[in-house]
Amino acid sequence: MFKELKNPWLLSLFLTISSGQALGIDVALEGVDDGALETNITAHLSTLSAPADCSLSIDEKITIENKVTEASQAFGYYNVSIDSIGFDSPEKCSSLELTITSGPQVKITQLDVIVTGEGKDDEGFKSIINSLPLKKGEPLIHNKYKSAKSKFNSAALNRGFFDSKFTTSEIKVDVESSTAEIRLEYQTGPRYQFGKLKIPQDQRASELIMQVLPFKVGEPYLASKLGEFNQSLGQTDYFRQVVARPLLEEAEQNQVPIEVVAVSRPRDIFDVGLGGATDTGPRVTLGWERPWVNSRGHSMSADIYVSEPKQTASVRYKIPIEDPLNNYVTAQFGLKSIYDNDTNSDTISLALQRHWTGEDNEWNKIAFVRLEQSRFQQAETPEQTTTLLIPGFTLSRHRSRGGLDVNWGDMQQLTIETASDEVVSDINLARVTFQTKWLRSIGDHRFLARAEVGALSTSDFAQVPSDLRYFTGGDQSVRGFAYQSLAPRQIDEDGEEGELLGARYLNVASLEYSYPVADDWRASIFTDVGGASNEPLQELAYSVGIGASWMSPVGPIRVYLASGHGDYGNSVRLHLAMGPAL
């Protein structure tokens, strides 16, 4: 005889007990071979409290029988019976002991799943049917039935079938033969489309909002497209708060209006930052930004960076082209001074940059032209003033997971720069630099590999500004040596090495392994190799060392002890750095 279940989801259960439910008694089961069934029965009975006199009344026995039945039917056991029931001790009643005959598990012998309406050929619903957790010949697990129904409803909401519903959803169980027939019929109704965009009339960002809009009016509704829109709006930095939401109650002719609610950021934003590292010592950064210059989304910003060896100041003006996230132009004026490691350099620059990304939104591209004049003295060479007009191109990608404590990610950046003495520049120059980092985790084991290579070709190396020459050594390159202390040096009349001159080639590689040793602490070992030279792969140094990182409330703080060796001599240095490793 068939037993029809109109609401079988009532049989699905939580298999864990919340912290608010004290365990009244322990449960000991005999005769149950199915581990999932045993866990579910135990979970149901463990919420009961032991009677004061350690005896079970008729009502209490009925309650126990009902709970066993409910827990068993959730896993397809419809012929379960309790052979014996009682407490282990008539005085303590610390454990409720039951002997149970579970009987056969109900198997699915008939499964009919039908989708009707406009969505019958929709790929989303086809995918659900193909991956349905319910299968003919498998046991009847009511949570799987509930999960299958939930998948249909989720797909309908995500794909714009807002009038969808189950016209039939039933399970018929034949208790005598331990078989079940399931029938699901889902009527999708029409698929809704994106309707008009509703933006407050006083919203000055209307043009920019339209620029990052990933869908058009009349396009089939997709929740993922709306999510993409919200993410892009949040990344524009024009808003303090912003959300785009569908107005289902205002839908007309199956088109859903999308409302954008936004609160603009303040007119001016100021930032102050403090930091430090063994390479640069203490540093201070000051920032100013005006997110809105006009209704077309133009913005301005300025930054000042001050450390002992390096000081910079810049002003930037940004103009969106197609959208403010991935397609824009910037004009920048900058000043830079470097007084460190035998380098005395002052540079003034004016740059125009065109930013855009590919269709995958992963690779960032920058085409630029930079006019700069550098007045510098490297080592004891005569002071030089060099003017360069440098067109160039940068291709980069940065991916990461884990927030401040990055546990997966990689970075690649390629920059090509050129200059010609026939067009404004004092010298011919070509410069290519490539750097990459890869961070991967296997369980608690974390590996960081990085490499950096560069090459410089010029008609007059003596006139190449110091900040375009190659130096290496320090926290982010070859540890065990001072910051940018690895490069060719002047040779005096006695053949002794003097001050640093900089190099034409750069070669650096590193491998680091770390493992957690305590809460918020990781220990690491590493090796670095590299150098800057006038011939490729010459004058290499290497280092080995140990380190530790602490995940502080403001981000990782890393300390390394490195022993350096090679063509540049031997040294031991302590390095300190802050911020993510990638």
Salt bridges, closest charged atoms under 4 A:
GLU4 OE2 - LYS6 NZ 2.41
ASP112 OD2 - ARG183 NH1 3.95
ASP122 OD2 - ARG159 NE 2.68
ASP122 OD1 - ARG191 NH1 3.62
GLU170 OE1 - LYS6 NZ 3.53
GLU185 OE1 - ARG183 NH2 3.36
GLU219 OE2 - LYS225 NZ 2.74
GLU250 OE1 - LYS198 NZ 3.03
GLU259 OE1 - ARG245 NH2 2.91
ASP268 OD1 - ARG290 NE 2.90
GLU289 OE1 - ARG265 NH1 3.86
ASP346 OD2 - ARG375 NH2 3.74
GLU362 OE1 - ARG397 NH1 3.33
GLU372 OE1 - ARG370 NE 2.83
ASP405 OD1 - ARG446 NH1 3.07
ASP410 OD1 - ARG397 NH2 3.55
ASP410 OD2 - ARG399 NH2 2.54
ASP410 OD2 - ARG440 NH2 3.17
GLU417 OE2 - ARG370 NH2 2.96
GLU417 OE1 - ARG431 NH1 3.07
ASP467 OD2 - LYS336 NZ 2.80
ASP475 OD1 - HIS575 ND1 2.54
GLU512 OE1 - ARG479 NH1 3.10
ASP528 OD1 - ARG450 NH2 3.66
ASP528 OD2 - ARG479 NE 2.81
